[in-house]
Amino acid sequence: IYMQGGVSGFHGMRGENHQYDMDTRHLAPAGELGVMLYPRPWIRIGLGGNYTYMKTTNKSILEESIVIPDHKMDGYTGELDINRTRIQNRNFTNAIGTDLTLGINFLEIWRERKCQWLNIWLYAGGGYMWGKNNHVATWAVAETFTSDDGQYTKSSSYVDSPVNDNKFNAFYVPMGASLEFDIIPQITLAAYGKYNFFSCFCTSSTSWIISGYCQRIIIRVC
């Protein structure tokens, strides 16, 4: 039984049709809990559950204009012009996954080596992920209403931050390697590089594509 935690890096969070990339805040906390079986000293079978919290922000500017005819306001009928500018995107994703992996201790090729406390494990497997995504876009909005007879005009401005909630499920392929130092039999210090490849699409008015995360430095307690 093991527990490990550390820092992950991720990439590929982008808007519908690649309209804009979420290109900042690429680090995320990550943790994992699982069990390992050793049918042979150089073979490791792992079943684990993991959690990652991914957050991105982006301040790319997007401008939109909307004209609504026959709009009613204060007893008048006229045209409503809406001009809005997106000044910030914020994207929050919680992902929980479970996977089954097969690992091989590369250094067991030299079984008579002196540094038995040092091991290099290579592994791959398959897993399934459940995720929840929250996307918040901040818009600066300016509205101008003009009546059809031109006798009434009204202008207003405000900031709007609509929230879109999405859920997604995805199969993924975990691949990685770890350089492990056995400090004592119960504690292992490891430089643990893992890449979970997956691709998912959240179907909603604002959709997001997420394409994997990787690279962890961890302390494992067995």
C-alpha positions in Angstrom: 0.0 0.0 0.0 1.5 3.4 -0.9 0.6 7.1 -0.8 2.4 9.7 -2.8 1.9 13.4 -3.7 3.7 16.2 -5.6 3.5 18.7 -8.4 2.2 18.0 -11.9 2.5 19.9 -15.2 -0.3 19.9 -17.8 -0.9 21.2 -21.3 -3.6 21.4 -24.0 -6.5 23.2 -22.2 -8.0 25.2 -25.0 -11.3 26.6 -26.1 -13.8 25.3 -28.6 -12.4 25.1 -32.1 -9.0 26.2 -30.7 -10.4 29.7 -30.5 -7.9 30.6 -27.8 -5.4 28.8 -25.7 -5.2 28.7 -21.9 -1.4 29.2 -21.8 -0.6 30.1 -18.2 -0.5 28.4 -14.8 0.8 25.0 -16.0 1.5 23.6 -12.5 -1.0 21.7 -10.4 -1.0 19.7 -7.1 -1.5 16.0 -7.5 -1.8 13.0 -5.1 -2.2 9.2 -5.5 -3.2 6.3 -3.3 -2.9 2.7 -4.3 -1.5 -0.8 -3.9 1.5 -2.6 -5.5 2.0 -6.3 -6.1 5.4 -7.9 -6.8 4.9 -11.3 -8.6 8.7 -11.1 -9.2 11.3 -8.8 -7.6 11.7 -7.0 -10.9 7.9 -6.8 -11.8 5.4 -4.4 -10.2 1.7 -4.4 -10.8 0.0 -1.2 -9.5 -3.6 -0.3 -9.0 -4.0 3.3 -7.9 -6.4 6.2 -7.7 -5.2 9.8 -8.3 -6.4 13.3 -8.0 -5.3 16.5 -9.9 -6.5 20.1 -9.7 -5.8 22.1 -12.8 -6.2 25.9 -13.1 -5.6 28.2 -16.0 -6.1 31.9 -16.7 -5.9 33.9 -19.8 -6.3 37.6 -20.5 -6.6 37.5 -24.3 -9.1 40.1 -25.6 -12.1 39.1 -27.7 -14.6 41.7 -28.9 -18.2 40.9 -30.0 -21.1 43.1 -31.2 -24.8 42.1 -31.2 -27.7 44.0 -32.5 -31.2 43.1 -31.3 -34.1 44.7 -33.3 -37.6 45.3 -32.0 -36.3 45.3 -28.4 -38.7 46.8 -25.8 -37.4 49.0 -23.0 -39.3 51.4 -20.7 -42.4 51.3 -22.9 -40.5 52.0 -26.2 -39.6 49.7 -29.0 -36.3 50.0 -30.8 -32.8 48.7 -31.4 -30.5 47.4 -28.7 -26.7 47.5 -29.6 -24.6 45.3 -27.3 -20.8 45.6 -27.5 -18.8 43.3 -25.1 -15.1 42.7 -24.6 -13.8 39.5 -23.0 -11.0 40.6 -20.7 -10.3 37.3 -18.8 -10.8 33.6 -18.9 -10.5 31.3 -15.8 -10.7 27.6 -16.1 -10.8 25.2 -13.1 -10.7 21.4 -13.5 -10.9 18.7 -10.8 -9.9 15.3 -12.2 -10.1 11.9 -10.4 -8.6 8.8 -12.1 -7.9 5.2 -11.5 -5.4 3.1 -13.4 -3.8 -0.3 -13.6 -0.1 -0.4 -14.6 2.7 -2.9 -15.2 6.2 -1.9 -14.2 9.6 -3.4 -14.8 12.8 -2.6 -12.7 15.3 -1.8 -15.4 18.3 -2.2 -13.1 17.4 -5.8 -12.3 19.4 -6.6 -15.5 22.4 -6.2 -13.2 21.2 -8.2 -10.3 24.7 -8.4 -8.7 25.1 -4.6 -8.6 26.3 -3.0 -5.3 23.7 -0.2 -5.1 20.7 -2.3 -4.3 19.0 0.8 -2.8 18.7 2.4 -6.2 16.0 1.3 -8.7 14.7 2.5 -12.1 11.2 1.5 -12.9 9.6 1.7 -16.4 5.8 1.2 -16.7 2.7 1.6 -18.7 -1.0 0.7 -18.4 -4.6 2.0 -18.8 -7.0 4.0 -16.8 -10.3 5.9 -16.6 -10.9 9.5 -15.5 -13.8 11.5 -14.1 -13.6 15.2 -14.2 -15.5 18.4 -13.5 -14.7 21.7 -15.3 -15.8 25.2 -14.4 -15.1 28.0 -16.9 -15.6 31.7 -16.0 -15.3 34.3 -18.7 -15.3 38.0 -17.6 -16.9 40.4 -20.0 -17.0 44.2 -20.1 -20.4 45.0 -21.6 -21.7 48.3 -23.1 -25.4 48.6 -24.2 -27.1 51.4 -26.1 -30.9 51.4 -26.7 -32.4 53.7 -29.3 -36.2 53.9 -29.9 -37.5 53.6 -33.4 -38.7 57.2 -33.4 -35.4 58.4 -32.1 -37.0 60.1 -29.1 -35.5 57.9 -26.4 -32.0 56.7 -25.9 -30.5 54.8 -22.9 -26.9 53.6 -22.4 -25.5 51.4 -19.7 -22.3 49.4 -19.0 -21.5 46.6 -16.6 -19.2 43.6 -16.0 -20.6 40.1 -16.5 -18.9 36.8 -15.4 -21.0 33.8 -16.6 -20.1 30.4 -15.3 -20.2 27.2 -17.4 -20.1 23.9 -15.5 -19.1 20.7 -17.4 -18.4 17.1 -16.6 -16.3 14.7 -18.6 -15.1 11.1 -18.6 -12.1 9.8 -20.5 -9.9 6.8 -20.9 -6.2 7.5 -20.6 -2.9 5.8 -21.0 -0.4 6.3 -18.1 3.3 6.0 -19.1 6.3 6.8 -17.0 9.5 6.1 -15.2 10.8 6.6 -11.7 14.2 6.8 -10.2 13.8 5.5 -6.6 16.1 5.7 -3.6 15.2 3.4 -0.7 16.0 5.5 2.4 14.7 2.8 4.7 12.4 -0.2 3.9 9.3 1.8 4.6 10.2 5.1 2.9 11.3 5.6 -0.7 12.3 9.0 -2.2 11.6 9.1 -5.9 11.9 11.3 -8.9 8.7 10.2 -10.7 7.9 11.2 -14.3 4.5 10.2 -15.4 2.5 11.1 -18.5 -1.2 10.5 -18.7 -2.3 10.8 -22.3 -6.0 11.5 -22.8 -8.3 13.6 -24.9 -11.8 14.7 -23.9 -14.4 17.2 -25.1 -16.8 18.9 -22.8 -20.0 19.5 -24.7 -21.7 22.8 -23.7 -22.0 26.4 -24.9 -18.4 26.8 -24.0 -16.4 23.6 -24.6 -12.9 22.7 -23.5 -10.3 20.2 -24.6 -7.8 18.8 -22.2 -4.9 16.8 -23.4 -2.8 15.3 -20.6 -0.6 16.0 -17.7 2.8 14.9 -16.5 6.0 15.3 -14.5 5.8 14.8 -10.7 8.4 14.9 -8.0 7.1 12.8 -5.1 7.8 11.2 -1.8 6.3 7.8 -1.5 5.4 6.2 1.8 4.9 2.4 1.6 
